[in-house]
Amino acid sequence: MRLFIAIQLSDEMKKALVACMHDLKKQGVEGNYVPAQNLHLTLAFIGEYDDPEGGVEETVSGASAEGGDDGEESGADEIGDEERESGVSGDIKGGNAMIDMIYARRAFDAYLDQFDRTDEKIRLKIVHTDGVVRYMTEICRRMGLPEEERRLAELIALLHDIGRFEQLKRYDSFEWDTMDHAAYGVHILFGEQRMIRRFVEEDTWDDIIREAIARHSDFSGYDPSLTSRQLLHVQLIRDADKLDNCRVKLEEPVEVLLGCTAEEVGRQDISPEVWEECLAHTSVHLEKRKTKMDYWVSYVAYFFDIAYRETLDIIREERYTERIIGRIPYENPETEQKMRELCGMVGKYFRKKCL
């Protein structure tokens, strides 16, 4: 393992350097572009060591006795494949490679350049993606997850709806029967083009990313074939996605979400099949939704699928259940009564889950 002492760069410096590299790439300049997580300023190259910690101790002891040498003039272009593989780059101790969200975000923004950002539905999905990333960061913070898991979860959040943009471009619709956007997202990232490498160079986390994106909108995220780490990230993205969908349902015009006014929604019935699933304390199967009111019910019923206590805490703190139910003016008395019952059922479910 090659070992060296370096100064880590601030996030702002990394952003500036990554922006420069991005511009150079767009101009067709070829070269060995360094991932943002490996950018650093080398002070001294120590040498090849099988034991990196021993190498550091030996170098520090030598520097104390001899007063040290002037730092070698070196830059990010000297970081080779071996440093990237070892994870030593940018740090004086050994460790694992780390996902760089600045690098991934710039690649995601470049991917979005092919879509019409002025389109209201495209804009909604871009804002939603940012919201899911923010909620993911908060869930991970509350759960006390280590940095690698947090960065992996944030990357999955960034990419989870990448298939939606092509769905909107082709069909101008979010409807489930026009395209399986999760499956298409997996195809984009892990198909022949292997677009996942635009966002993260290492393939260390590919199986987790693939499973999480593939299952993020399934009726249930649980599968006994998943490893414990895969299941963690499947459930994390499902929870974070639901949290930002709460924000979407409260902030976006009902006309954009459902194609009709809130008053029209409130006059409709809840289909018997949908209400049965609410009584069973489960999410609503998409294909069972018949009326626009069924859709609105499903936005509350998916709280029965929340995996983590930390997510439930956020829902309760933000009063998302009450606020989503309360956004619609119910002119249909039977529907109004059922929505009151649903609010009570969700609250009772949360209290039981948090015991």
MIGURO-886423 format. One record per residue (C-alpha): y, z, x; residue in three letters; residue number from 1. Coordinates in steps of 0.5 Angstrom, whole numbers, plus 2048, in hexadecimal, padded with zeros to 3 digits. Layout:
! residues N
@north: Y, up: Z, east: X, residuo: ALA, num: NUM
...
! end
This chain:
! residues 355
@north: 800, up: 800, east: 800, residuo: MET, num: 1
@north: 807, up: 7FE, east: 803, residuo: ARG, num: 2
@north: 80C, up: 804, east: 803, residuo: LEU, num: 3
@north: 813, up: 804, east: 803, residuo: PHE, num: 4
@north: 819, up: 808, east: 801, residuo: ILE, num: 5
@north: 81E, up: 805, east: 7FC, residuo: ALA, num: 6
@north: 824, up: 807, east: 7F8, residuo: ILE, num: 7
@north: 823, up: 806, east: 7F1, residuo: GLN, num: 8
@north: 828, up: 802, east: 7ED, residuo: LEU, num: 9
@north: 82B, up: 804, east: 7E7, residuo: SER, num: 10
@north: 829, up: 801, east: 7E0, residuo: ASP, num: 11
@north: 830, up: 7FE, east: 7E0, residuo: GLU, num: 12
@north: 82F, up: 7FB, east: 7E7, residuo: MET, num: 13
@north: 828, up: 7F8, east: 7E5, residuo: LYS, num: 14
@north: 82B, up: 7F5, east: 7DE, residuo: LYS, num: 15
@north: 830, up: 7F2, east: 7E2, residuo: ALA, num: 16
@north: 82B, up: 7EF, east: 7E7, residuo: LEU, num: 17
@north: 826, up: 7ED, east: 7E2, residuo: VAL, num: 18
@north: 82C, up: 7E9, east: 7DE, residuo: ALA, num: 19
@north: 82D, up: 7E5, east: 7E5, residuo: CYS, num: 20
@north: 826, up: 7E4, east: 7E6, residuo: MET, num: 21
@north: 825, up: 7E1, east: 7DF, residuo: HIS, num: 22
@north: 82B, up: 7DD, east: 7E0, residuo: ASP, num: 23
@north: 828, up: 7DA, east: 7E6, residuo: LEU, num: 24
@north: 822, up: 7D9, east: 7E2, residuo: LYS, num: 25
@north: 825, up: 7D5, east: 7DD, residuo: LYS, num: 26
@north: 829, up: 7D1, east: 7E2, residuo: GLN, num: 27
@north: 822, up: 7CF, east: 7E5, residuo: GLY, num: 28
@north: 822, up: 7D3, east: 7EB, residuo: VAL, num: 29
@north: 81B, up: 7D4, east: 7EE, residuo: GLU, num: 30
@north: 819, up: 7DA, east: 7F2, residuo: GLY, num: 31
@north: 816, up: 7E1, east: 7F2, residuo: ASN, num: 32
@north: 819, up: 7E5, east: 7EC, residuo: TYR, num: 33
@north: 818, up: 7EC, east: 7EC, residuo: VAL, num: 34
@north: 817, up: 7F0, east: 7E6, residuo: PRO, num: 35
@north: 81C, up: 7F5, east: 7E4, residuo: ALA, num: 36
@north: 818, up: 7FB, east: 7E5, residuo: GLN, num: 37
@north: 817, up: 7F9, east: 7ED, residuo: ASN, num: 38
@north: 81E, up: 7F8, east: 7EF, residuo: LEU, num: 39
@north: 821, up: 7FD, east: 7F4, residuo: HIS, num: 40
@north: 824, up: 7FD, east: 7FB, residuo: LEU, num: 41
@north: 820, up: 7FE, east: 800, residuo: THR, num: 42
@north: 822, up: 803, east: 806, residuo: LEU, num: 43
@north: 81C, up: 803, east: 80A, residuo: ALA, num: 44
@north: 815, up: 800, east: 80A, residuo: PHE, num: 45
@north: 810, up: 805, east: 80C, residuo: ILE, num: 46
@north: 80A, up: 801, east: 80D, residuo: GLY, num: 47
@north: 803, up: 800, east: 80A, residuo: GLU, num: 48
@north: 7FF, up: 807, east: 808, residuo: TYR, num: 49
@north: 7F9, up: 808, east: 804, residuo: ASP, num: 50
@north: 7FC, up: 80F, east: 802, residuo: ASP, num: 51
@north: 803, up: 80E, east: 800, residuo: PRO, num: 52
@north: 805, up: 816, east: 7FF, residuo: GLU, num: 53
@north: 802, up: 817, east: 807, residuo: GLY, num: 54
@north: 807, up: 811, east: 809, residuo: GLY, num: 55
@north: 80D, up: 814, east: 806, residuo: VAL, num: 56
@north: 80C, up: 81B, east: 809, residuo: GLU, num: 57
@north: 80B, up: 818, east: 810, residuo: GLU, num: 58
@north: 811, up: 813, east: 80F, residuo: THR, num: 59
@north: 815, up: 819, east: 80D, residuo: VAL, num: 60
@north: 813, up: 81E, east: 812, residuo: SER, num: 61
@north: 814, up: 818, east: 817, residuo: GLY, num: 62
@north: 81B, up: 817, east: 814, residuo: ALA, num: 63
@north: 81D, up: 81F, east: 815, residuo: SER, num: 64
@north: 81A, up: 81F, east: 81C, residuo: ALA, num: 65
@north: 81E, up: 819, east: 81E, residuo: GLU, num: 66
@north: 824, up: 818, east: 81A, residuo: GLY, num: 67
@north: 822, up: 812, east: 817, residuo: GLY, num: 68
@north: 823, up: 80B, east: 818, residuo: ASP, num: 69
@north: 828, up: 806, east: 814, residuo: ASP, num: 70
@north: 826, up: 803, east: 80E, residuo: GLY, num: 71
@north: 823, up: 7FC, east: 80E, residuo: GLU, num: 72
@north: 827, up: 7F7, east: 80B, residuo: GLU, num: 73
@north: 823, up: 7F5, east: 805, residuo: SER, num: 74
@north: 823, up: 7F3, east: 7FE, residuo: GLY, num: 75
@north: 81F, up: 7F2, east: 7F8, residuo: ALA, num: 76
@north: 81D, up: 7EB, east: 7FA, residuo: ASP, num: 77
@north: 818, up: 7EF, east: 7FF, residuo: GLU, num: 78
@north: 814, up: 7F2, east: 7F9, residuo: ILE, num: 79
@north: 80D, up: 7EE, east: 7FA, residuo: GLY, num: 80
@north: 807, up: 7EE, east: 7F5, residuo: ASP, num: 81
@north: 804, up: 7F4, east: 7F9, residuo: GLU, num: 82
@north: 80A, up: 7F8, east: 7F7, residuo: GLU, num: 83
@north: 809, up: 7F6, east: 7F0, residuo: ARG, num: 84
@north: 802, up: 7F7, east: 7EF, residuo: GLU, num: 85
@north: 803, up: 7FE, east: 7F3, residuo: SER, num: 86
@north: 808, up: 801, east: 7EE, residuo: GLY, num: 87
@north: 80C, up: 803, east: 7F5, residuo: VAL, num: 88
@north: 812, up: 7FF, east: 7F4, residuo: SER, num: 89
@north: 818, up: 803, east: 7F3, residuo: GLY, num: 90
@north: 815, up: 80A, east: 7F4, residuo: ASP, num: 91
@north: 812, up: 80D, east: 7FA, residuo: ILE, num: 92
@north: 80C, up: 810, east: 7F7, residuo: LYS, num: 93
@north: 806, up: 80C, east: 7F4, residuo: GLY, num: 94
@north: 805, up: 80B, east: 7ED, residuo: GLY, num: 95
@north: 804, up: 806, east: 7E7, residuo: ASN, num: 96
@north: 808, up: 800, east: 7E5, residuo: ALA, num: 97
@north: 80D, up: 801, east: 7E0, residuo: MET, num: 98
@north: 80F, up: 7FC, east: 7DA, residuo: ILE, num: 99
@north: 816, up: 7FA, east: 7DB, residuo: ASP, num: 100
@north: 81A, up: 7FA, east: 7D4, residuo: MET, num: 101
@north: 820, up: 7F7, east: 7D7, residuo: ILE, num: 102
@north: 81C, up: 7F1, east: 7D9, residuo: TYR, num: 103
@north: 818, up: 7F1, east: 7D3, residuo: ALA, num: 104
@north: 81E, up: 7F1, east: 7CE, residuo: ARG, num: 105
@north: 822, up: 7EB, east: 7D2, residuo: ARG, num: 106
@north: 81B, up: 7E7, east: 7D1, residuo: ALA, num: 107
@north: 81B, up: 7E9, east: 7CA, residuo: PHE, num: 108
@north: 822, up: 7E7, east: 7C9, residuo: ASP, num: 109
@north: 821, up: 7E0, east: 7CD, residuo: ALA, num: 110
@north: 81B, up: 7DF, east: 7C8, residuo: TYR, num: 111
@north: 820, up: 7E0, east: 7C2, residuo: LEU, num: 112
@north: 824, up: 7DA, east: 7C4, residuo: ASP, num: 113
@north: 820, up: 7D5, east: 7C1, residuo: GLN, num: 114
@north: 822, up: 7D8, east: 7BA, residuo: PHE, num: 115
@north: 828, up: 7D8, east: 7B6, residuo: ASP, num: 116
@north: 82B, up: 7DF, east: 7B7, residuo: ARG, num: 117
@north: 830, up: 7DE, east: 7B1, residuo: THR, num: 118
@north: 82A, up: 7DE, east: 7AC, residuo: ASP, num: 119
@north: 82A, up: 7E4, east: 7A8, residuo: GLU, num: 120
@north: 823, up: 7E5, east: 7A8, residuo: LYS, num: 121
@north: 823, up: 7E4, east: 7B0, residuo: ILE, num: 122
@north: 828, up: 7E9, east: 7B1, residuo: ARG, num: 123
@north: 825, up: 7EE, east: 7AD, residuo: LEU, num: 124
@north: 81E, up: 7ED, east: 7B1, residuo: LYS, num: 125
@north: 822, up: 7EE, east: 7B7, residuo: ILE, num: 126
@north: 826, up: 7F4, east: 7B5, residuo: VAL, num: 127
@north: 81F, up: 7F7, east: 7B2, residuo: HIS, num: 128
@north: 81C, up: 7F6, east: 7B9, residuo: THR, num: 129
@north: 821, up: 7FA, east: 7BD, residuo: ASP, num: 130
@north: 821, up: 7FF, east: 7B7, residuo: GLY, num: 131
@north: 819, up: 7FF, east: 7B9, residuo: VAL, num: 132
@north: 81A, up: 800, east: 7C0, residuo: VAL, num: 133
@north: 81F, up: 806, east: 7BF, residuo: ARG, num: 134
@north: 81B, up: 80A, east: 7BA, residuo: TYR, num: 135
@north: 815, up: 809, east: 7BF, residuo: MET, num: 136
@north: 819, up: 80C, east: 7C4, residuo: THR, num: 137
@north: 81A, up: 812, east: 7C0, residuo: GLU, num: 138
@north: 813, up: 813, east: 7BE, residuo: ILE, num: 139
@north: 811, up: 813, east: 7C5, residuo: CYS, num: 140
@north: 816, up: 818, east: 7C7, residuo: ARG, num: 141
@north: 814, up: 81C, east: 7C1, residuo: ARG, num: 142
@north: 80D, up: 81C, east: 7C3, residuo: MET, num: 143
@north: 80E, up: 81D, east: 7CA, residuo: GLY, num: 144
@north: 80A, up: 817, east: 7CD, residuo: LEU, num: 145
@north: 80A, up: 815, east: 7D4, residuo: PRO, num: 146
@north: 80F, up: 80F, east: 7D6, residuo: GLU, num: 147
@north: 80A, up: 80A, east: 7D7, residuo: GLU, num: 148
@north: 808, up: 80B, east: 7D0, residuo: GLU, num: 149
@north: 80F, up: 80B, east: 7CD, residuo: ARG, num: 150
@north: 810, up: 804, east: 7D1, residuo: ARG, num: 151
@north: 80A, up: 801, east: 7CF, residuo: LEU, num: 152
@north: 80C, up: 803, east: 7C7, residuo: ALA, num: 153
@north: 813, up: 801, east: 7C8, residuo: GLU, num: 154
@north: 810, up: 7FA, east: 7CB, residuo: LEU, num: 155
@north: 80B, up: 7FA, east: 7C5, residuo: ILE, num: 156
@north: 811, up: 7FB, east: 7C0, residuo: ALA, num: 157
@north: 815, up: 7F6, east: 7C3, residuo: LEU, num: 158
@north: 810, up: 7F0, east: 7C2, residuo: LEU, num: 159
@north: 80C, up: 7F3, east: 7BC, residuo: HIS, num: 160
@north: 810, up: 7EE, east: 7B7, residuo: ASP, num: 161
@north: 811, up: 7E8, east: 7BC, residuo: ILE, num: 162
@north: 80C, up: 7E4, east: 7B7, residuo: GLY, num: 163
@north: 811, up: 7E5, east: 7B1, residuo: ARG, num: 164
@north: 817, up: 7E0, east: 7B4, residuo: PHE, num: 165
@north: 812, up: 7DA, east: 7B4, residuo: GLU, num: 166
@north: 810, up: 7DC, east: 7AD, residuo: GLN, num: 167
@north: 817, up: 7DC, east: 7AB, residuo: LEU, num: 168
@north: 818, up: 7D6, east: 7AE, residuo: LYS, num: 169
@north: 813, up: 7D2, east: 7AB, residuo: ARG, num: 170
@north: 813, up: 7D6, east: 7A4, residuo: TYR, num: 171
@north: 819, up: 7D9, east: 7A3, residuo: ASP, num: 172
@north: 815, up: 7DF, east: 7A1, residuo: SER, num: 173
@north: 812, up: 7E6, east: 7A2, residuo: PHE, num: 174
@north: 80D, up: 7E5, east: 79D, residuo: GLU, num: 175
@north: 806, up: 7E7, east: 7A0, residuo: TRP, num: 176
@north: 802, up: 7E1, east: 79D, residuo: ASP, num: 177
@north: 807, up: 7DC, east: 7A1, residuo: THR, num: 178
@north: 804, up: 7DE, east: 7A8, residuo: MET, num: 179
@north: 801, up: 7E4, east: 7AB, residuo: ASP, num: 180
@north: 807, up: 7E6, east: 7B0, residuo: HIS, num: 181
@north: 803, up: 7EB, east: 7B4, residuo: ALA, num: 182
@north: 7FD, up: 7E6, east: 7B5, residuo: ALA, num: 183
@north: 802, up: 7E1, east: 7B7, residuo: TYR, num: 184
@north: 806, up: 7E6, east: 7BC, residuo: GLY, num: 185
@north: 7FF, up: 7E7, east: 7BF, residuo: VAL, num: 186
@north: 7FF, up: 7DF, east: 7C0, residuo: HIS, num: 187
@north: 805, up: 7DF, east: 7C3, residuo: ILE, num: 188
@north: 805, up: 7E4, east: 7C8, residuo: LEU, num: 189
@north: 7FD, up: 7E3, east: 7CA, residuo: PHE, num: 190
@north: 7FC, up: 7DC, east: 7C8, residuo: GLY, num: 191
@north: 7FC, up: 7D6, east: 7CD, residuo: GLU, num: 192
@north: 803, up: 7D7, east: 7CF, residuo: GLN, num: 193
@north: 802, up: 7DF, east: 7D1, residuo: ARG, num: 194
@north: 809, up: 7E0, east: 7CF, residuo: MET, num: 195
@north: 808, up: 7E7, east: 7D0, residuo: ILE, num: 196
@north: 809, up: 7E6, east: 7D7, residuo: ARG, num: 197
@north: 810, up: 7E5, east: 7D6, residuo: ARG, num: 198
@north: 811, up: 7EC, east: 7D4, residuo: PHE, num: 199
@north: 80C, up: 7F0, east: 7D8, residuo: VAL, num: 200
@north: 809, up: 7ED, east: 7DF, residuo: GLU, num: 201
@north: 803, up: 7F2, east: 7DF, residuo: GLU, num: 202
@north: 7FD, up: 7F1, east: 7DA, residuo: ASP, num: 203
@north: 7FC, up: 7F8, east: 7DB, residuo: THR, num: 204
@north: 7FE, up: 7FA, east: 7D4, residuo: TRP, num: 205
@north: 7FC, up: 7F3, east: 7D0, residuo: ASP, num: 206
@north: 7F6, up: 7F6, east: 7CC, residuo: ASP, num: 207
@north: 7FA, up: 7FB, east: 7C9, residuo: ILE, num: 208
@north: 800, up: 7F7, east: 7C8, residuo: ILE, num: 209
@north: 7FC, up: 7F2, east: 7C4, residuo: ARG, num: 210
@north: 7F8, up: 7F7, east: 7C0, residuo: GLU, num: 211
@north: 7FF, up: 7FA, east: 7BE, residuo: ALA, num: 212
@north: 802, up: 7F4, east: 7BC, residuo: ILE, num: 213
@north: 7FC, up: 7F1, east: 7B8, residuo: ALA, num: 214
@north: 7FB, up: 7F7, east: 7B4, residuo: ARG, num: 215
@north: 803, up: 7F9, east: 7B3, residuo: HIS, num: 216
@north: 803, up: 7F7, east: 7AC, residuo: SER, num: 217
@north: 7FC, up: 7F7, east: 7AA, residuo: ASP, num: 218
@north: 7FA, up: 7FC, east: 7A4, residuo: PHE, num: 219
@north: 7F7, up: 801, east: 7A9, residuo: SER, num: 220
@north: 7F8, up: 802, east: 7B0, residuo: GLY, num: 221
@north: 7F2, up: 805, east: 7B1, residuo: TYR, num: 222
@north: 7EB, up: 802, east: 7B4, residuo: ASP, num: 223
@north: 7E6, up: 806, east: 7B7, residuo: PRO, num: 224
@north: 7E5, up: 800, east: 7BD, residuo: SER, num: 225
@north: 7EC, up: 802, east: 7C0, residuo: LEU, num: 226
@north: 7ED, up: 806, east: 7C6, residuo: THR, num: 227
@north: 7F1, up: 80D, east: 7C5, residuo: SER, num: 228
@north: 7F7, up: 80A, east: 7C9, residuo: ARG, num: 229
@north: 7F6, up: 803, east: 7C5, residuo: GLN, num: 230
@north: 7F6, up: 807, east: 7BE, residuo: LEU, num: 231
@north: 7FC, up: 80C, east: 7C1, residuo: LEU, num: 232
@north: 801, up: 805, east: 7C1, residuo: HIS, num: 233
@north: 7FE, up: 802, east: 7BB, residuo: VAL, num: 234
@north: 800, up: 808, east: 7B7, residuo: GLN, num: 235
@north: 807, up: 809, east: 7BB, residuo: LEU, num: 236
@north: 809, up: 802, east: 7B9, residuo: ILE, num: 237
@north: 807, up: 803, east: 7B2, residuo: ARG, num: 238
@north: 80B, up: 809, east: 7B2, residuo: ASP, num: 239
@north: 811, up: 806, east: 7B5, residuo: ALA, num: 240
@north: 811, up: 800, east: 7B1, residuo: ASP, num: 241
@north: 811, up: 804, east: 7AB, residuo: LYS, num: 242
@north: 817, up: 808, east: 7AD, residuo: LEU, num: 243
@north: 81B, up: 802, east: 7AE, residuo: ASP, num: 244
@north: 819, up: 7FF, east: 7A8, residuo: ASN, num: 245
@north: 81C, up: 805, east: 7A4, residuo: CYS, num: 246
@north: 823, up: 804, east: 7A7, residuo: ARG, num: 247
@north: 822, up: 7FC, east: 7A5, residuo: VAL, num: 248
@north: 820, up: 7FE, east: 79E, residuo: LYS, num: 249
@north: 827, up: 802, east: 79E, residuo: LEU, num: 250
@north: 82C, up: 7FE, east: 7A2, residuo: GLU, num: 251
@north: 82A, up: 7F7, east: 7A0, residuo: GLU, num: 252
@north: 82C, up: 7F4, east: 799, residuo: PRO, num: 253
@north: 826, up: 7F4, east: 794, residuo: VAL, num: 254
@north: 827, up: 7ED, east: 793, residuo: GLU, num: 255
@north: 825, up: 7EB, east: 79A, residuo: VAL, num: 256
@north: 81F, up: 7F0, east: 79A, residuo: LEU, num: 257
@north: 81D, up: 7EE, east: 793, residuo: LEU, num: 258
@north: 820, up: 7E8, east: 791, residuo: GLY, num: 259
@north: 823, up: 7EB, east: 78B, residuo: CYS, num: 260
@north: 828, up: 7F1, east: 789, residuo: THR, num: 261
@north: 827, up: 7F8, east: 789, residuo: ALA, num: 262
@north: 828, up: 7F8, east: 781, residuo: GLU, num: 263
@north: 823, up: 7F3, east: 780, residuo: GLU, num: 264
@north: 81E, up: 7F6, east: 784, residuo: VAL, num: 265
@north: 81F, up: 7FD, east: 780, residuo: GLY, num: 266
@north: 81D, up: 7F9, east: 77A, residuo: ARG, num: 267
@north: 816, up: 7F7, east: 77C, residuo: GLN, num: 268
@north: 80F, up: 7FB, east: 77B, residuo: ASP, num: 269
@north: 80B, up: 7FE, east: 781, residuo: ILE, num: 270
@north: 804, up: 7FA, east: 781, residuo: SER, num: 271
@north: 7FE, up: 7FE, east: 77F, residuo: PRO, num: 272
@north: 7FA, up: 7FC, east: 785, residuo: GLU, num: 273
@north: 800, up: 7FE, east: 789, residuo: VAL, num: 274
@north: 801, up: 805, east: 786, residuo: TRP, num: 275
@north: 7FA, up: 807, east: 787, residuo: GLU, num: 276
@north: 7FB, up: 806, east: 78E, residuo: GLU, num: 277
@north: 801, up: 80B, east: 78E, residuo: CYS, num: 278
@north: 7FC, up: 810, east: 78A, residuo: LEU, num: 279
@north: 7F7, up: 80F, east: 78F, residuo: ALA, num: 280
@north: 7FC, up: 811, east: 795, residuo: HIS, num: 281
@north: 7FC, up: 80A, east: 799, residuo: THR, num: 282
@north: 800, up: 804, east: 79B, residuo: SER, num: 283
@north: 800, up: 7FF, east: 796, residuo: VAL, num: 284
@north: 7FC, up: 7F8, east: 797, residuo: HIS, num: 285
@north: 801, up: 7F3, east: 798, residuo: LEU, num: 286
@north: 7FD, up: 7EE, east: 794, residuo: GLU, num: 287
@north: 7FE, up: 7F3, east: 78E, residuo: LYS, num: 288
@north: 805, up: 7F3, east: 78D, residuo: ARG, num: 289
@north: 807, up: 7EE, east: 787, residuo: LYS, num: 290
@north: 80E, up: 7F1, east: 785, residuo: THR, num: 291
@north: 814, up: 7F2, east: 78A, residuo: LYS, num: 292
@north: 814, up: 7F9, east: 788, residuo: MET, num: 293
@north: 80D, up: 7F9, east: 78B, residuo: ASP, num: 294
@north: 810, up: 7F7, east: 791, residuo: TYR, num: 295
@north: 815, up: 7FD, east: 791, residuo: TRP, num: 296
@north: 80F, up: 802, east: 78F, residuo: VAL, num: 297
@north: 80B, up: 7FF, east: 795, residuo: SER, num: 298
@north: 811, up: 801, east: 79A, residuo: TYR, num: 299
@north: 810, up: 809, east: 798, residuo: VAL, num: 300
@north: 809, up: 809, east: 797, residuo: ALA, num: 301
@north: 808, up: 807, east: 79E, residuo: TYR, num: 302
@north: 80A, up: 80E, east: 7A0, residuo: PHE, num: 303
@north: 803, up: 810, east: 79F, residuo: PHE, num: 304
@north: 801, up: 80C, east: 7A5, residuo: ASP, num: 305
@north: 805, up: 810, east: 7AA, residuo: ILE, num: 306
@north: 801, up: 812, east: 7B0, residuo: ALA, num: 307
@north: 806, up: 817, east: 7B4, residuo: TYR, num: 308
@north: 809, up: 81D, east: 7B2, residuo: ARG, num: 309
@north: 80F, up: 81B, east: 7B6, residuo: GLU, num: 310
@north: 810, up: 815, east: 7B1, residuo: THR, num: 311
@north: 80F, up: 819, east: 7AB, residuo: LEU, num: 312
@north: 815, up: 81E, east: 7AE, residuo: ASP, num: 313
@north: 819, up: 818, east: 7AE, residuo: ILE, num: 314
@north: 818, up: 816, east: 7A7, residuo: ILE, num: 315
@north: 819, up: 81D, east: 7A4, residuo: ARG, num: 316
@north: 820, up: 81E, east: 7A9, residuo: GLU, num: 317
@north: 823, up: 817, east: 7A6, residuo: GLU, num: 318
@north: 820, up: 818, east: 79F, residuo: ARG, num: 319
@north: 81D, up: 811, east: 79F, residuo: TYR, num: 320
@north: 819, up: 812, east: 799, residuo: THR, num: 321
@north: 81E, up: 814, east: 795, residuo: GLU, num: 322
@north: 823, up: 80F, east: 797, residuo: ARG, num: 323
@north: 81F, up: 809, east: 796, residuo: ILE, num: 324
@north: 81C, up: 80B, east: 790, residuo: ILE, num: 325
@north: 824, up: 80D, east: 78E, residuo: GLY, num: 326
@north: 826, up: 806, east: 790, residuo: ARG, num: 327
@north: 824, up: 803, east: 789, residuo: ILE, num: 328
@north: 827, up: 804, east: 783, residuo: PRO, num: 329
@north: 821, up: 805, east: 77E, residuo: TYR, num: 330
@north: 822, up: 802, east: 777, residuo: GLU, num: 331
@north: 81B, up: 802, east: 776, residuo: ASN, num: 332
@north: 819, up: 809, east: 773, residuo: PRO, num: 333
@north: 812, up: 809, east: 775, residuo: GLU, num: 334
@north: 813, up: 806, east: 77C, residuo: THR, num: 335
@north: 819, up: 80B, east: 77D, residuo: GLU, num: 336
@north: 814, up: 811, east: 77B, residuo: GLN, num: 337
@north: 80E, up: 80E, east: 780, residuo: LYS, num: 338
@north: 813, up: 80E, east: 786, residuo: MET, num: 339
@north: 815, up: 815, east: 785, residuo: ARG, num: 340
@north: 80D, up: 816, east: 785, residuo: GLU, num: 341
@north: 80D, up: 812, east: 78B, residuo: LEU, num: 342
@north: 812, up: 816, east: 78F, residuo: CYS, num: 343
@north: 80F, up: 81D, east: 78D, residuo: GLY, num: 344
@north: 808, up: 81A, east: 790, residuo: MET, num: 345
@north: 80B, up: 818, east: 796, residuo: VAL, num: 346
@north: 80E, up: 81F, east: 797, residuo: GLY, num: 347
@north: 808, up: 822, east: 796, residuo: LYS, num: 348
@north: 804, up: 81E, east: 79A, residuo: TYR, num: 349
@north: 809, up: 81F, east: 7A0, residuo: PHE, num: 350
@north: 809, up: 827, east: 79F, residuo: ARG, num: 351
@north: 801, up: 826, east: 79F, residuo: LYS, num: 352
@north: 801, up: 822, east: 7A5, residuo: LYS, num: 353
@north: 806, up: 827, east: 7A9, residuo: CYS, num: 354
@north: 802, up: 82D, east: 7A8, residuo: LEU, num: 355
! end
